[in-house]
């Protein structure tokens, strides 16, 4: 009996050692499976518990370096949390992402990534080229059941939209998101640039809807004015209403 107990202890210790050194590259495969190959983790190193890498798209067109940490003790307690840590000299990304029952909770979240990263979530050919950097912060946001809670703010600096020869300079775009019943609702606005943006955004997984009014500045280039004319009816001030609805996965 004693030998059997020692053998079982040895097996448990061996299994724990194997799990402890599972390579961080496994995270890349898991993320690729969840996002249908749209997002990957490049240059992954370390282990699944303490690793580092760079979030990127399938083509490697952009990169967001980050470090992650998962506590094995928390996993044993039934808590599933991933702590994001910024690379040396950076302030983002950071935060805690955890599973709560059948929902997800984020705390103290701060992300910063190039705007072109957003195109990975839209169907090919739907979104024009995007320029600038996006910063996202959230003290707390919970997606549990059908009742989201919390707040999220996004700021798009150096915002540009390029469609053919038309370049829309949006300056700094701000989005404030709050729950509204079973949905997430947001207000859009901007400062600077050659286009004024005012509108709303709503999201009910997986459907996203954007309804915005775009007003070109008096010195907007002709190519941009032609693009506005193609978006829909304009009033005497040149404003055009842009409405888009689709699925984001």
C-alpha positions as CSV (number, residue, x, y, z in Angstrom):
1,X,0.0,0.0,0.0
2,X,2.8,2.4,0.9
3,X,4.4,1.8,-2.5
4,X,1.1,2.5,-4.2
5,X,0.7,5.8,-2.4
6,X,4.3,6.8,-3.3
7,X,3.6,5.9,-6.9
8,X,0.4,8.0,-7.0
9,X,2.3,11.0,-5.4
10,X,5.0,10.6,-8.0
11,X,2.4,10.6,-10.8
12,X,0.7,13.8,-9.4
13,X,4.0,15.5,-9.1
14,X,5.0,14.5,-12.6
15,X,1.6,15.8,-14.0
16,X,2.0,19.1,-12.1
17,X,5.5,19.5,-13.5
18,X,4.3,18.9,-17.1
19,X,1.4,21.3,-16.7
20,X,3.7,23.9,-15.1
21,X,5.9,23.9,-18.2
22,X,3.2,23.8,-20.9
23,X,4.6,26.2,-23.6
24,X,3.1,29.6,-24.2
25,X,2.8,28.7,-27.9
26,X,-0.4,26.8,-26.9
27,X,-2.1,30.2,-26.3
28,X,-1.6,31.1,-30.0
29,X,-3.4,27.9,-31.1
30,X,-6.3,28.5,-28.7
31,X,-6.7,32.1,-29.7
32,X,-6.6,31.2,-33.4
33,X,-9.3,28.6,-32.8
34,X,-11.6,31.0,-30.9
35,X,-11.3,33.8,-33.4
36,X,-11.4,31.6,-36.6
37,X,-7.8,32.5,-37.3
38,X,-8.3,36.3,-37.2
39,X,-6.1,36.9,-34.2
40,X,-2.8,35.2,-33.3
41,X,-0.1,35.5,-30.7
42,X,3.3,35.9,-32.4
43,X,6.7,35.2,-30.8
44,X,5.1,33.5,-27.8
45,X,7.6,32.5,-25.1
46,X,7.4,31.3,-21.5
47,X,4.6,29.1,-20.3
48,X,0.8,29.2,-20.4
49,X,1.0,30.4,-16.8
50,X,3.6,33.2,-17.3
51,X,4.2,34.1,-20.9
52,X,4.8,36.9,-23.3
53,X,4.1,37.6,-27.0
54,X,2.5,40.0,-29.4
55,X,-1.1,40.0,-30.3
56,X,-1.4,40.4,-34.1
57,X,-3.7,39.5,-37.0
58,X,-3.3,36.6,-39.4
59,X,-1.2,38.7,-41.8
60,X,1.0,40.2,-39.1
61,X,0.0,43.7,-40.2
62,X,0.1,45.1,-36.6
63,X,1.4,44.0,-33.2
64,X,0.5,44.6,-29.6
65,X,3.2,43.2,-27.3
66,X,1.9,42.0,-23.9
67,X,2.7,39.7,-21.0
68,X,0.2,37.5,-19.2
69,X,0.0,35.7,-15.9
70,X,-2.3,33.0,-14.7
71,X,-2.3,31.8,-11.1
72,X,-2.4,27.9,-10.8
73,X,-3.8,28.3,-7.3
74,X,-6.7,30.3,-8.6
75,X,-7.4,27.7,-11.2
76,X,-7.5,25.0,-8.5
77,X,-10.0,27.2,-6.6
78,X,-12.2,27.3,-9.7
79,X,-11.3,30.9,-10.6
80,X,-10.3,31.5,-14.2
81,X,-8.5,34.8,-14.5
82,X,-5.8,36.2,-16.8
83,X,-3.8,39.2,-15.7
84,X,-2.4,41.3,-18.6
85,X,0.8,43.2,-17.9
86,X,2.5,45.8,-20.2
87,X,6.0,45.2,-21.6
88,X,8.9,47.1,-20.1
89,X,8.6,50.9,-20.5
90,X,4.9,50.8,-21.5
91,X,1.7,51.5,-19.6
92,X,-0.6,49.2,-21.6
93,X,-2.0,46.7,-22.1
94,X,-3.0,45.9,-18.5
95,X,-6.0,44.6,-16.6
96,X,-7.7,41.4,-15.4
97,X,-10.0,39.3,-17.5
98,X,-11.9,36.6,-15.7
99,X,-14.7,34.1,-16.2
100,X,-17.6,34.4,-13.8
101,X,-20.0,31.5,-14.2
102,X,-21.2,31.8,-17.8
103,X,-20.1,35.4,-18.1
104,X,-16.9,37.5,-18.4
105,X,-15.6,40.3,-16.2
106,X,-12.8,42.7,-16.9
107,X,-11.2,45.0,-14.3
108,X,-8.8,47.9,-14.6
109,X,-8.5,47.4,-18.3
110,X,-6.3,49.5,-20.5
111,X,-5.5,48.6,-24.1
112,X,-3.7,50.5,-26.8
113,X,-3.5,49.3,-30.4
114,X,-3.4,50.5,-34.0
115,X,-6.8,51.3,-35.5
116,X,-6.2,48.9,-38.4
117,X,-6.5,46.1,-35.9
118,X,-10.3,46.7,-35.8
119,X,-10.6,45.5,-39.4
120,X,-9.9,41.9,-38.2
121,X,-13.4,41.8,-36.8
122,X,-15.3,42.8,-39.9
123,X,-16.0,41.0,-43.2
124,X,-13.3,41.4,-45.8
125,X,-13.8,44.5,-48.0
126,X,-16.4,46.1,-45.7
127,X,-14.1,48.5,-43.8
128,X,-11.8,51.0,-45.5
129,X,-8.2,51.5,-44.4
130,X,-8.0,52.9,-40.8
131,X,-5.2,55.0,-39.4
132,X,-4.3,56.2,-35.9
133,X,-4.1,54.6,-32.5
134,X,-7.0,53.4,-30.3
135,X,-6.9,53.5,-26.5
136,X,-9.6,51.6,-24.5
137,X,-10.1,51.9,-20.7
138,X,-12.7,50.3,-18.4
139,X,-12.7,50.3,-14.5
140,X,-15.0,47.3,-14.7
141,X,-17.2,45.7,-17.3
142,X,-19.2,42.5,-16.8
143,X,-21.0,40.4,-19.4
144,X,-23.1,37.9,-17.5
145,X,-26.2,36.4,-18.9
146,X,-28.2,39.0,-20.8
147,X,-27.4,42.0,-18.5
148,X,-24.1,43.7,-19.2
149,X,-22.8,46.2,-16.5
150,X,-20.0,48.7,-16.2
151,X,-18.5,51.3,-18.4
152,X,-16.0,51.5,-21.2
153,X,-14.3,54.5,-22.9
154,X,-12.4,54.5,-26.2
155,X,-10.3,57.3,-27.7
156,X,-9.1,57.1,-31.3
157,X,-6.2,59.6,-31.8
158,X,-4.8,60.6,-35.2
159,X,-8.0,59.1,-36.6
160,X,-8.1,58.6,-40.4
161,X,-10.3,56.8,-42.8
162,X,-8.9,56.2,-46.3
163,X,-11.2,55.1,-49.1
164,X,-9.6,55.3,-52.5
165,X,-8.2,58.8,-53.0
166,X,-10.4,60.2,-50.2
167,X,-8.9,60.8,-46.8
168,X,-11.1,61.7,-43.8
169,X,-9.2,63.3,-41.0
170,X,-11.3,62.8,-37.9
171,X,-8.8,64.2,-35.3
172,X,-9.6,62.5,-32.0
173,X,-12.7,60.4,-31.8
174,X,-14.2,59.5,-28.5
175,X,-16.7,56.7,-27.7
176,X,-18.4,56.2,-24.3
177,X,-20.2,52.9,-23.8
178,X,-22.7,52.0,-21.1
179,X,-25.2,49.1,-20.7
180,X,-28.8,49.7,-21.9
181,X,-31.0,46.8,-21.0
182,X,-29.6,43.8,-22.7
183,X,-27.4,45.9,-25.1
184,X,-24.4,48.1,-25.0
185,X,-25.0,51.7,-26.2
186,X,-22.4,54.3,-27.0
187,X,-22.1,57.9,-28.0
188,X,-19.7,59.1,-30.7
189,X,-18.0,62.5,-31.0
190,X,-14.8,64.0,-32.2
191,X,-12.5,67.0,-32.0
192,X,-10.3,68.4,-34.8
193,X,-9.8,67.1,-38.3
194,X,-11.7,68.0,-41.5
195,X,-14.9,66.0,-40.6
196,X,-17.2,66.4,-37.6
197,X,-18.6,63.2,-36.2
198,X,-21.7,62.8,-34.1
199,X,-23.6,59.6,-33.6
200,X,-24.5,56.5,-31.7
201,X,-23.3,52.9,-31.5
202,X,-25.2,49.8,-30.2
203,X,-24.1,46.2,-29.8
204,X,-26.1,43.1,-29.2
205,X,-23.9,40.1,-29.8
206,X,-23.0,39.6,-32.5
207,X,-24.8,42.5,-34.2
208,X,-23.2,46.0,-34.3
209,X,-25.0,49.1,-35.5
210,X,-23.5,52.5,-36.1
211,X,-25.6,55.6,-36.9
212,X,-23.5,58.8,-37.4
213,X,-23.8,62.2,-38.9
214,X,-20.7,63.3,-40.8
215,X,-20.1,67.0,-41.6
216,X,-17.2,68.0,-43.8
217,X,-15.2,71.1,-42.9
218,X,-15.3,74.1,-45.3
219,X,-11.8,73.3,-46.5
220,X,-12.4,69.5,-47.0
221,X,-10.7,68.2,-50.2
222,X,-12.9,67.5,-53.3
223,X,-12.2,63.7,-53.1
224,X,-13.7,63.7,-49.6
225,X,-16.7,65.6,-50.7
226,X,-17.3,63.1,-53.5
227,X,-17.1,60.3,-50.9
228,X,-19.7,62.0,-48.8
229,X,-22.0,62.4,-51.7
230,X,-21.8,58.6,-52.2
231,X,-22.8,57.9,-48.6
232,X,-26.3,59.2,-48.9
233,X,-28.5,62.3,-48.9
234,X,-26.9,65.5,-47.8
235,X,-28.4,68.7,-46.5
236,X,-27.5,72.3,-47.3
237,X,-24.5,72.1,-45.0
238,X,-23.1,69.0,-46.7
239,X,-23.8,66.7,-43.8
240,X,-24.3,63.0,-44.7
241,X,-25.8,60.3,-42.5
242,X,-23.9,57.1,-42.3
243,X,-25.7,54.0,-41.1
244,X,-24.1,50.5,-40.9
245,X,-25.3,47.3,-39.4
246,X,-23.6,44.0,-39.5
247,X,-22.2,41.1,-37.4
248,X,-18.9,41.4,-35.6
249,X,-17.3,38.1,-34.5
